[in-house]
Amino acid sequence: MRRRPGIGGLQTAAAARLATFRSQLEDFARKHKNDIKKNPTFRSQFHKMCAQVGVDPLASNKGFWAELLGIGDFYYELGVQIVDICLATRPLNGGLIDLQELRNLLRQRRKSDREAVTDDDCLRAISKLKILGSGYEVISVGKKKLVRSVPTELNKDHNEILELAQAQGFVTVDEVEKHLSWTTGRATDALDTLLEEGLAMIDDGHRDGRRRYWFPCVSTISSAVGVDT
């Protein structure tokens, strides 16, 4: 009667397979180094392969993978550019910028670079910015992903207003009352908080006399802001 391998044997076999896979991953990385750096699709697939074996190429800028591929420098530079853009646009958007808007501004800044930048690249770079302790993170509001660079806490009411504003870039108190079935007090309180946090801009220049609350983070207003290249 054949004995089945014990837990120790299975663990040893699994560790051996994992070591082999990591070795193959290193060989793959050396062979396709340039493709990983310059091709965003290839880079994304490589990150997925790393995740399967518990490897984080960005864990250390001086680590083996960073030295092998140079991608540590790529994400470090990208992170610095993201911080610069967030700081430059903060007076307008209050520290909340649409991920697509951020990518557009990055594209303008990196127009001389050969490497394309994807949403996945931005998300990976932003995840490393959390060590700054300045609130850098990505939040989902409706169909949009917004990059937050200030430690502002948005509650459910604030998120619902931002989602409503995505249709035209602004809302009025009347629209908030109608679409969200809120009282005037609740709508005004939430809008005033967003205004105080610098996330909204007031526009009173309309014949109907209704105040518009514009939200640069979900509109295209911030495109007009110059970001030094």
HELIX and SHEET records of a PDB file:
HELIX    1   1 ILE A    7  LYS A   31  1                                  25    
HELIX    2   2 LYS A   33  LYS A   38  1                                   6    
HELIX    3   3 PRO A   40  GLN A   52  1                                  13    
HELIX    4   4 PHE A   64  LEU A   69  1                                   6    
HELIX    5   5 ILE A   71  ASN A   93  1                                  23    
HELIX    6   6 LEU A   99  ARG A  109  1                                  11    
HELIX    7   7 ASP A  119  LEU A  129  1                                  11    
HELIX    8   8 LYS A  130  LEU A  132  5                                   3    
HELIX    9   9 LYS A  156  ALA A  165  1                                  10    
HELIX   10  10 VAL A  173  LEU A  180  1                                   8    
HELIX   11  11 THR A  184  GLU A  196  1                                  13    
HELIX   12  12 PRO A  216  VAL A  218  5                                   3    
HELIX   13  13 ILE A  221  ALA A  224  5                                   4    
SHEET    1   A 3 LEU A  96  ASP A  98  0                                        
SHEET    2   A 3 LYS A 144  ARG A 148 -1                                        
SHEET    3   A 3 GLU A 137  VAL A 141 -1                                        
SHEET    1   B 3 PHE A 170  VAL A 171  0                                        
SHEET    2   B 3 ARG A 212  TRP A 214 -1                                        
SHEET    3   B 3 MET A 201  ASP A 203 -1                                        
END                                                                             
